[in-house]
Amino acid sequence: MGKFCATISIQQKEFGLSAHSLEGKTALVTGGGRGIGKAIAYRLAEAGANVVIASRKLENLESTAHEFRDLPGKTAPFACHVGRKSDLEGLVTYTEKLFGPVDILVNNSATNIGQGLALEVSDEAILKTLEINVLAAHRLIKLTVPKMIERKNGSVINVASIAGLRPQPHGLVYSFTKAGLIMMTRVWAIEFGPSNVRVNAICPGLIETEFSSFFWQDEKHMAALRTSQPIPRTGKPEEIGGIALFLAGPESTFVTGQTFVIDGGATAK
Ligand SMILES: NC(=O)c1ccc[n+]([C@@H]2O[C@H](COP(=O)([O-])OP(=O)(O)OC[C@H]3O[C@@H](n4cnc5c(N)ncnc54)[C@H](OP(=O)(O)O)[C@@H]3O)[C@@H](O)[C@H]2O)c1
């Protein structure tokens, strides 16, 4: 074995991971039953991690877990409203009992209920969006990261949005909560880095899911996208899964506090 391979093998041993595998790792993916969260959960389970997928609709989660049944890692559903603290506590307790302490946390669930003119946004919409898009990630971090710190290993992946990097028209609340998540990612990364717990954010552009149907079903919006975006189409959830796998696994052990933009070049200009 050459010096280069030997170094990689030492690093992998040090971080407790094999070359292309998350075997033996426990992952928790909120919103893992459909869309981007499902694509991320798939890549993690395919790499051998045991994954708990969590969201409100149990039926949907169960059908995804069934679909993933032949992957190397196990997939288990858990019904949970991420805006409720007690649900999140139940989720982490369940995950730890089933698969052991969380090694990979993916904060992916979100809402965009506050869409509309800024002057018309209600206090209620702001508070609810904050609870789901920001506070849930903070609460899950508090419930899982102390055990990652004890084990000196862990990866947290926050699914933000390009709306958190540049303003989205009529998207005051969604944009500022995603901007908040990006900045929290950097603060968490600074605090947890010395314990080898990494925190990164992914910012998708327009990806074809239920969440964004308002945009990709709008022909005017799509016509504008086709003339302004270097890759002139919407993305697919599967095009986000790979970066999450990279951030979860042994290829990214020196990466933290970063924001990865996957947007067909929308923000390149
Ligand atoms: N699609 C895009 O163009 C795009 C662009 C940038 C960023 N993103 C981000 O990508 C992430 C995933 O969105 P997506 O596009 O994959 O949308 P999606 O297919 O609609 O998925 C959203 C997921 O969030 C879950 N969820 C919503 N509210 C929840 C709550 N209160 N508690 C628990 N789970 C909840 C949903 O499950 P239940 O309904 O079962 O609860 C669903 O699994 C979000 O953070 C979104 O902001 C998406």
PDBQT file of the ligand as one rigid body, heavy atoms in Angstrom, charges set to zero:
ROOT
HETATM    1  N1  LIG A 301     -38.031  21.864  -3.360  1.00  0.00    +0.000 N 
HETATM    2  C1  LIG A 301     -37.310  22.960  -3.455  1.00  0.00    +0.000 C 
HETATM    3  O1  LIG A 301     -37.285  23.626  -4.508  1.00  0.00    +0.000 OA
HETATM    4  C2  LIG A 301     -36.469  23.396  -2.292  1.00  0.00    +0.000 A 
HETATM    5  C3  LIG A 301     -35.569  24.435  -2.514  1.00  0.00    +0.000 A 
HETATM    6  C4  LIG A 301     -34.770  24.861  -1.463  1.00  0.00    +0.000 A 
HETATM    7  C5  LIG A 301     -34.871  24.261  -0.234  1.00  0.00    +0.000 A 
HETATM    8  N2  LIG A 301     -35.765  23.255  -0.027  1.00  0.00    +0.000 N 
HETATM    9  C6  LIG A 301     -35.831  22.670   1.301  1.00  0.00    +0.000 C 
HETATM   10  O2  LIG A 301     -35.766  21.257   1.204  1.00  0.00    +0.000 OA
HETATM   11  C7  LIG A 301     -36.376  20.684   2.364  1.00  0.00    +0.000 C 
HETATM   12  C8  LIG A 301     -37.286  19.551   1.939  1.00  0.00    +0.000 C 
HETATM   13  O3  LIG A 301     -38.325  20.054   1.135  1.00  0.00    +0.000 OA
HETATM   14  P1  LIG A 301     -38.854  19.284  -0.170  1.00  0.00    +0.000 P 
HETATM   15  O4  LIG A 301     -38.691  20.199  -1.277  1.00  0.00    +0.000 OA
HETATM   16  O5  LIG A 301     -38.292  17.922  -0.210  1.00  0.00    +0.000 OA
HETATM   17  O6  LIG A 301     -40.413  19.268   0.140  1.00  0.00    +0.000 OA
HETATM   18  P2  LIG A 301     -41.467  18.109   0.414  1.00  0.00    +0.000 P 
HETATM   19  O7  LIG A 301     -41.296  16.993  -0.551  1.00  0.00    +0.000 OA
HETATM   20  O8  LIG A 301     -42.770  18.787   0.490  1.00  0.00    +0.000 OA
HETATM   21  O9  LIG A 301     -41.006  17.614   1.833  1.00  0.00    +0.000 OA
HETATM   22  C9  LIG A 301     -41.182  18.373   3.009  1.00  0.00    +0.000 C 
HETATM   23  C10 LIG A 301     -41.058  17.412   4.148  1.00  0.00    +0.000 C 
HETATM   24  O10 LIG A 301     -41.176  18.118   5.385  1.00  0.00    +0.000 OA
HETATM   25  C11 LIG A 301     -42.085  17.405   6.217  1.00  0.00    +0.000 C 
HETATM   26  N3  LIG A 301     -42.714  18.357   7.126  1.00  0.00    +0.000 N 
HETATM   27  C12 LIG A 301     -43.371  19.491   6.821  1.00  0.00    +0.000 A 
HETATM   28  N4  LIG A 301     -43.849  20.054   7.939  1.00  0.00    +0.000 NA
HETATM   29  C13 LIG A 301     -43.476  19.257   8.970  1.00  0.00    +0.000 A 
HETATM   30  C14 LIG A 301     -43.659  19.290  10.370  1.00  0.00    +0.000 A 
HETATM   31  N5  LIG A 301     -44.354  20.271  10.962  1.00  0.00    +0.000 N 
HETATM   32  N6  LIG A 301     -43.146  18.282  11.124  1.00  0.00    +0.000 NA
HETATM   33  C15 LIG A 301     -42.449  17.279  10.543  1.00  0.00    +0.000 A 
HETATM   34  N7  LIG A 301     -42.224  17.192   9.240  1.00  0.00    +0.000 NA
HETATM   35  C16 LIG A 301     -42.740  18.172   8.460  1.00  0.00    +0.000 A 
HETATM   36  C17 LIG A 301     -43.079  16.774   5.236  1.00  0.00    +0.000 C 
HETATM   37  O11 LIG A 301     -43.693  15.605   5.748  1.00  0.00    +0.000 OA
HETATM   38  P3  LIG A 301     -45.178  15.573   6.420  1.00  0.00    +0.000 P 
HETATM   39  O12 LIG A 301     -46.087  16.321   5.516  1.00  0.00    +0.000 OA
HETATM   40  O13 LIG A 301     -45.458  14.114   6.551  1.00  0.00    +0.000 OA
HETATM   41  O14 LIG A 301     -45.019  16.214   7.773  1.00  0.00    +0.000 OA
HETATM   42  C18 LIG A 301     -42.140  16.363   4.103  1.00  0.00    +0.000 C 
HETATM   43  O15 LIG A 301     -41.564  15.103   4.364  1.00  0.00    +0.000 OA
HETATM   44  C19 LIG A 301     -37.053  21.829   3.104  1.00  0.00    +0.000 C 
HETATM   45  O16 LIG A 301     -36.225  22.239   4.156  1.00  0.00    +0.000 OA
HETATM   46  C20 LIG A 301     -37.121  22.949   2.049  1.00  0.00    +0.000 C 
HETATM   47  O17 LIG A 301     -37.113  24.203   2.635  1.00  0.00    +0.000 OA
HETATM   48  C21 LIG A 301     -36.562  22.815  -1.033  1.00  0.00    +0.000 A 
ENDROOT
TORSDOF 0
